[in-house]
Amino acid sequence: MVEPKSVTVKIYGQDYTLRGDTDAAYVLKVAGLVDQKMQEVAANSNLIAVEKVAILAAVNLADELLRERHGHSETLQKLEDRVSQAADFLDKELENL
């Protein structure tokens, strides 16, 4: 069994030690994104309480995630439609041989 690794990150001025089996560089990237979003929220609002900044940052990140998922879903559907059209075309062409 692999021992979980600890990575210390700084989010919104606070140090957090996170443990897991994920690559440290990835954990730092995720923490950097959270920190960046919290900094943006704080700069664009009158919020002072860290908890409120964190919740609004989480809502913003969730919104971005859902929009990306929706975009990927639409792209996948378009791709599936094109593959189906291509398969139908090839079936018709093979029938004519």
C-alpha positions as a LaTeX table, in Angstrom:
\begin{tabular}{lrrr}
\hline
Residue & $x$ (\AA) & $y$ (\AA) & $z$ (\AA) \\
\hline
Met1 & 0.00 & 0.00 & 0.00 \\
Val2 & 1.36 & 3.41 & $-0.98$ \\
Glu3 & 1.72 & 5.88 & 1.85 \\
Pro4 & $-0.23$ & 9.12 & 1.23 \\
Lys5 & 1.98 & 12.13 & 0.47 \\
Ser6 & 1.65 & 15.44 & 2.26 \\
Val7 & 1.80 & 18.73 & 0.37 \\
Thr8 & 1.68 & 22.12 & 2.04 \\
Val9 & $-0.16$ & 24.76 & 0.06 \\
Lys10 & $-1.02$ & 28.39 & 0.69 \\
Ile11 & $-4.59$ & 29.47 & 0.00 \\
Tyr12 & $-5.68$ & 33.01 & 0.75 \\
Gly13 & $-2.73$ & 33.55 & 3.09 \\
Gln14 & $-3.24$ & 30.37 & 5.08 \\
Asp15 & $-1.06$ & 27.26 & 4.97 \\
Tyr16 & $-2.84$ & 23.93 & 4.56 \\
Thr17 & $-1.28$ & 20.49 & 4.55 \\
Leu18 & $-3.11$ & 18.21 & 2.17 \\
Arg19 & $-2.60$ & 14.44 & 2.12 \\
Gly20 & $-3.30$ & 12.08 & $-0.72$ \\
Asp21 & $-1.86$ & 9.96 & $-3.47$ \\
Thr22 & $-2.07$ & 12.72 & $-6.11$ \\
Asp23 & 1.04 & 14.23 & $-7.65$ \\
Ala24 & 2.31 & 17.22 & $-5.62$ \\
Ala25 & 2.50 & 19.46 & $-8.70$ \\
Tyr26 & $-1.18$ & 18.81 & $-9.41$ \\
Val27 & $-2.17$ & 19.58 & $-5.81$ \\
Leu28 & $-0.22$ & 22.85 & $-5.97$ \\
Lys29 & $-1.97$ & 23.73 & $-9.24$ \\
Val30 & $-5.41$ & 23.05 & $-7.73$ \\
Ala31 & $-4.57$ & 25.08 & $-4.63$ \\
Gly32 & $-3.30$ & 27.90 & $-6.83$ \\
Leu33 & $-6.59$ & 27.96 & $-8.70$ \\
Val34 & $-8.56$ & 28.12 & $-5.44$ \\
Asp35 & $-6.29$ & 30.88 & $-4.14$ \\
Gln36 & $-6.61$ & 32.84 & $-7.38$ \\
Lys37 & $-10.41$ & 32.58 & $-7.31$ \\
Met38 & $-10.55$ & 33.70 & $-3.67$ \\
Gln39 & $-8.28$ & 36.65 & $-4.47$ \\
Glu40 & $-10.56$ & 37.62 & $-7.39$ \\
Val41 & $-13.68$ & 37.41 & $-5.22$ \\
Ala42 & $-12.08$ & 39.51 & $-2.49$ \\
Ala43 & $-10.88$ & 42.12 & $-4.98$ \\
Asn44 & $-14.29$ & 42.42 & $-6.65$ \\
Ser45 & $-16.47$ & 42.52 & $-3.56$ \\
Asn46 & $-16.79$ & 44.11 & $-0.16$ \\
Leu47 & $-16.51$ & 40.76 & 1.59 \\
Ile48 & $-14.12$ & 40.58 & 4.50 \\
Ala49 & $-15.06$ & 37.28 & 6.16 \\
Val50 & $-12.86$ & 34.49 & 4.83 \\
Glu51 & $-15.76$ & 32.04 & 4.99 \\
Lys52 & $-17.91$ & 34.20 & 2.71 \\
Val53 & $-15.03$ & 34.73 & 0.28 \\
Ala54 & $-14.45$ & 30.96 & 0.22 \\
Ile55 & $-18.13$ & 30.16 & $-0.39$ \\
Leu56 & $-18.45$ & 32.69 & $-3.20$ \\
Ala57 & $-15.22$ & 31.39 & $-4.75$ \\
Ala58 & $-16.59$ & 27.84 & $-4.53$ \\
Val59 & $-19.83$ & 28.93 & $-6.21$ \\
Asn60 & $-17.84$ & 30.62 & $-9.00$ \\
Leu61 & $-15.66$ & 27.54 & $-9.50$ \\
Ala62 & $-18.73$ & 25.26 & $-9.54$ \\
Asp63 & $-20.34$ & 27.52 & $-12.15$ \\
Glu64 & $-17.22$ & 27.33 & $-14.33$ \\
Leu65 & $-17.15$ & 23.55 & $-13.96$ \\
Leu66 & $-20.79$ & 23.11 & $-14.91$ \\
Arg67 & $-20.42$ & 25.41 & $-17.93$ \\
Glu68 & $-17.39$ & 23.40 & $-19.10$ \\
Arg69 & $-19.24$ & 20.11 & $-18.63$ \\
His70 & $-22.20$ & 21.44 & $-20.60$ \\
Gly71 & $-19.89$ & 22.60 & $-23.40$ \\
His72 & $-18.19$ & 19.20 & $-23.52$ \\
Ser73 & $-21.57$ & 17.47 & $-23.55$ \\
Glu74 & $-22.71$ & 19.55 & $-26.52$ \\
Thr75 & $-19.45$ & 18.89 & $-28.36$ \\
Leu76 & $-19.72$ & 15.16 & $-27.70$ \\
Gln77 & $-23.30$ & 15.09 & $-28.98$ \\
Lys78 & $-22.27$ & 16.90 & $-32.18$ \\
Leu79 & $-19.43$ & 14.44 & $-32.66$ \\
Glu80 & $-21.73$ & 11.46 & $-32.13$ \\
Asp81 & $-24.17$ & 12.90 & $-34.68$ \\
Arg82 & $-21.38$ & 13.34 & $-37.24$ \\
Val83 & $-20.09$ & 9.80 & $-36.67$ \\
Ser84 & $-23.62$ & 8.46 & $-37.14$ \\
Gln85 & $-24.02$ & 10.44 & $-40.38$ \\
Ala86 & $-20.67$ & 9.17 & $-41.64$ \\
Ala87 & $-21.61$ & 5.58 & $-40.79$ \\
Asp88 & $-24.94$ & 5.94 & $-42.62$ \\
Phe89 & $-23.15$ & 7.37 & $-45.65$ \\
Leu90 & $-20.61$ & 4.53 & $-45.69$ \\
Asp91 & $-23.38$ & 1.92 & $-45.33$ \\
Lys92 & $-25.18$ & 3.37 & $-48.36$ \\
Glu93 & $-21.98$ & 3.50 & $-50.39$ \\
Leu94 & $-21.13$ & $-0.11$ & $-49.52$ \\
Glu95 & $-24.60$ & $-1.20$ & $-50.63$ \\
Asn96 & $-23.93$ & 0.35 & $-54.05$ \\
Leu97 & $-20.74$ & $-1.67$ & $-54.61$ \\
\hline
\end{tabular}
